[in-house]
Amino acid sequence: MNKAGILVCVSSPSGGGKTTVCRRLLEQHQDYMFSISCTTRPPRRHERDGIDYYFLSSEEFERRIREGKLAEYQEVHGHYYGTMKSAIEQALDQGQVLLADIDVKGALTLKHQYSEICLTIFLTPPSLDVLKKRLRERGTESKGSVQTRMERLALEMSYGKKFDVEILNDRLDETVEQVKHIIEQKREEITEEYIHGSGNNSLFRT
């Protein structure tokens, strides 16, 4: 029996490990897809357009807003980030797990729009010191950028309790296993709802 598609929003403060967790899940599961966000920020080292992000000019991003092509968008640290509606609809229609590595406000916006088939997971860092260390070790952040991201931490952490699940991201392997278990459990619930006719069957293929 095929399973239903599900949108999984994984959020954390900057440096909280959401991208690393998503990458591990993608390596382990062929039916998991990565939601490639659009952004106006410059690419970091080794980031590739169309693989890690769609890197857009401010003008192009704002055009997509006007045309209603974005399911959500936010301005974070002085740059736009957004999720394309078409990417979400295609993945769900194909019965896949779509992993969205996304900021806290964007995740809650998607939860509101796709409530029946959306799972939100917030990864909590073990401590502020660990978070600062991770940001510095990236090698992509200036001292000013690290400070800006740390100043936003209290706001991001305050949103954690609004998510479906909070997980302490202390040991990577354990975190990945917890996230995988929660996703598959939720996916089974959604599949059962579709089978018994209470869900949106346009997002479930047999």
C-alpha positions as a printed Julia matrix, in Angstrom:
206×3 Matrix{Float64}:
   0.0    0.0    0.0
   1.32   3.43  -0.93
   1.57   6.09   1.74
   0.17   9.6    1.73
   2.32  12.62   1.05
   3.24  14.8    3.99
   4.82  18.22   4.41
   7.37  18.25   7.26
   8.63  21.63   8.45
  11.87  21.39  10.42
  12.9   24.56  12.24
  15.49  25.63  14.78
  17.46  28.72  15.7
  20.35  29.48  13.32
  22.98  26.81  13.92
  20.43  24.52  15.54
  21.08  21.67  13.11
  17.92  21.59  10.99
  19.78  21.42   7.67
  22.07  18.61   8.87
  19.12  16.56  10.14
  17.24  17.02   6.87
  20.28  15.93   4.86
  20.65  12.75   6.91
  16.99  11.88   6.35
  17.31  12.46   2.62
  20.32  10.12   2.48
  18.3    7.35   4.15
  14.99   7.59   2.3
  14.34   7.68  -1.44
  10.78   8.93  -1.0
  11.89  11.96   1.03
  12.37  15.16  -0.94
  14.02  18.44   0.02
  11.94  21.59  -0.36
  14.24  24.02  -2.15
  13.49  27.5   -0.85
  13.93  30.75  -2.72
  16.15  33.41  -1.17
  17.67  36.78  -1.95
  20.77  36.22   0.2
  24.11  35.5   -1.48
  25.15  31.83  -1.69
  27.56  30.49   0.92
  30.6   28.46  -0.02
  29.66  25.22  -1.79
  25.96  26.17  -2.09
  24.53  25.58  -5.54
  21.62  27.29  -7.22
  18.7   24.9   -7.69
  20.22  22.39  -5.25
  20.48  24.2   -1.91
  18.37  27.27  -2.73
  17.02  29.16  -5.69
  19.05  32.36  -5.44
  16.95  35.25  -6.72
  17.28  38.98  -7.03
  14.99  41.1   -4.84
  13.08  42.11  -7.96
  12.45  38.51  -9.03
  11.43  37.48  -5.52
   8.96  40.36  -5.25
   7.53  39.46  -8.67
   6.78  35.95  -7.41
   5.06  37.44  -4.37
   2.84  39.59  -6.6
   1.99  36.61  -8.8
   0.94  34.52  -5.79
   3.49  31.78  -6.46
   4.78  31.54  -2.88
   3.05  29.5   -0.18
   4.91  31.56   2.42
   7.73  34.07   2.6
   9.59  35.91   5.35
  12.31  38.48   5.67
  15.04  37.03   7.89
  18.36  38.71   8.72
  17.76  41.26   5.97
  16.99  38.76   3.19
  13.82  37.21   1.78
  13.18  33.47   2.06
  10.15  31.71   0.61
   8.57  28.39  -0.41
   7.03  27.79  -3.82
   3.45  26.49  -3.91
   4.18  24.31  -6.95
   6.94  22.38  -5.16
   4.65  21.53  -2.24
   1.73  20.46  -4.4
   3.88  18.28  -6.67
   5.53  16.4   -3.8
   2.27  15.8   -1.96
   0.51  14.69  -5.12
   3.26  12.09  -5.65
   2.89  10.75  -2.11
   6.32  11.9   -0.96
   7.68  13.33   2.28
   8.64  16.94   1.6
  11.22  18.24   4.09
  11.17  22.0    4.51
  14.24  23.41   6.27
  12.54  26.63   7.23
  12.41  29.5    9.74
   9.89  29.44  12.58
   7.37  31.91  11.15
   7.4   30.24   7.75
   6.79  26.83   9.32
   3.73  28.05  11.22
   2.39  29.76   8.11
   2.6   26.47   6.19
   0.99  24.63   9.1
  -1.96  27.01   8.88
  -2.32  26.5    5.12
  -1.73  22.74   4.97
  -2.94  21.76   8.43
  -4.23  18.27   7.53
  -1.0   17.07   5.99
   1.68  19.2    7.71
   3.93  18.23  10.62
   6.05  20.87  12.36
   9.21  19.9   14.26
  11.33  22.32  16.31
  14.92  21.36  17.12
  16.16  22.86  20.38
  19.93  23.38  20.83
  21.58  21.88  23.92
  22.88  25.3   25.04
  23.71  28.82  23.87
  27.42  28.0   23.94
  26.92  25.06  21.58
  24.87  27.27  19.25
  27.54  29.97  19.12
  30.21  27.33  18.48
  28.24  25.86  15.57
  27.76  29.28  13.97
  31.45  30.13  14.25
  32.52  26.74  12.89
  30.45  27.26   9.74
  33.13  29.64   8.56
  30.48  31.54   6.61
  29.38  34.06   9.23
  31.05  37.32  10.18
  31.16  38.37  13.84
  28.35  40.82  13.12
  26.25  38.11  11.45
  26.74  35.75  14.4
  25.65  38.5   16.78
  22.56  39.28  14.68
  21.57  35.62  14.66
  22.1   35.31  18.42
  19.93  38.37  19.02
  17.11  36.67  17.16
  17.47  33.53  19.3
  14.95  34.52  22.0
  12.27  35.15  19.36
  12.94  31.85  17.6
  12.96  29.87  20.84
   9.65  31.44  21.9
   7.97  29.87  18.85
   9.08  26.34  19.73
   6.05  25.54  21.89
   3.75  26.35  18.95
   5.19  23.42  16.97
   3.73  19.91  16.94
   6.95  18.46  18.37
  10.04  19.81  20.13
  13.22  17.72  20.11
  16.49  18.41  21.91
  19.19  18.18  19.23
  22.07  17.03  21.4
  23.23  13.84  19.65
  22.75  13.9   15.88
  22.12  10.2   15.29
  19.51  10.06  18.04
  17.83  13.21  16.77
  17.59  11.82  13.22
  16.03   8.6   14.53
  13.49  10.52  16.61
  12.52  12.76  13.71
  12.2    9.78  11.35
   9.97   7.91  13.81
   7.7   10.93  14.3
   7.4   11.52  10.56
   6.5    7.92   9.76
   4.01   7.78  12.63
   2.26  10.93  11.38
   2.38   9.67   7.81
   0.64   6.45   8.81
  -2.09   8.45  10.56
  -2.67  10.6    7.45
  -2.72   7.54   5.2
  -5.35   5.89   7.4
  -7.48   9.04   7.27
  -7.33   9.08   3.47
  -8.18   5.39   3.2
 -11.28   5.9    5.34
 -12.34   8.94   3.38
 -11.81  11.7    5.93
  -8.76  13.27   4.3
  -8.04  15.17   1.08
  -7.78  12.29  -1.36
  -6.31  14.5   -4.09
  -3.06  14.27  -2.14
  -3.02  10.49  -1.96
  -2.14   8.16  -4.84
  -2.43   4.38  -4.94
